[in-house]
Amino acid sequence: MSTDGKVLIITGNSLTGLSAIQHILEKEPSAQIRACVRKKCNAEELRELPVEVITGDITQTHLLDPVFDGVTRAYFSIPTSEDRVRITKCFVDACFKFGVDHAVMLSTLQAELQDTLFQKHFNEIENYVMEHANKPVHLKLCDKGHNRFKPTILRCAMFYQARNMYLFVPVLQTGHLYLPLRDCALAHVDMEDVGECIASILLDPSKHENRVYNLVGEYQRGNMIASAISMGAKVHCTYENVEPAIMMTSLEEIEVKPWRAHALTEMVTWYQSPQSQDIASDIESIVGHPPTKFRHFVARDLKPMLEVETVEN
């Protein structure tokens, strides 16, 4: 495994960032990891881990020297904000300025189709990243340009952990899973598998240079998702197909921002289209084991979460 230089995780307290850190430490306990957060108060979950924690803002390039010092590999957790494209371009530019030749970023399935807002965002990001692939990054004054930018893009299905998308709290309260899927299948994936893929690539990046991977856990119809929740979490759950407007309204009711509620609904509805189906997963080729099944996620994570919410309610 390549362990030269420090591994930078931005942001270290993001769900995928934290998962990547934990998987790196499991695979290579001696790895030098720097976790960047926007504010010190966001670093609570990192304090017990053997990582260096630093504050920084990727858009403030002139203040990033301490963040990138000694870093050769980096993962950037793309934000969920509307200006994610601009912010991610700042990260790519910083990789060139500070000599980071291996970078990992997430995207969405079939971004090039640009059928949805998310696909449009990530298509622009992917294009910017790949336009810079194989171009020299800055190292020292005498650098001959041998170190070149070699990104890896992970196109992810929707996360099993997408609590807002599945409306887990309403499921608990009403026993219904509302999704605008008709009888089509949704592709989704365990975020822990994604974190492990990020870790594997960062620890041995030479195998994954300039590659684009698809990360899919499994395809499931709405009734299969509801059945897995019902059996695994021991709660009553049935699937009900709804019009997109109903899902969007439900998301807004639990305080998802309107633009994101629209984008999430649009992405789920996209799975009614033929081109969304049967996308092969690359997870096993990266980490050496098959993707985690949704039912295993339910038993591992969702059941305990629902039990806590039952007590609180």
Summary of the structure (lengths in Angstrom):
residues: 313
radius of gyration: 19.8
end to end distance: 47.8
largest distance: 65.9
contacts: 1042
relative contact order: 0.13
helix: 48%
strand: 19%
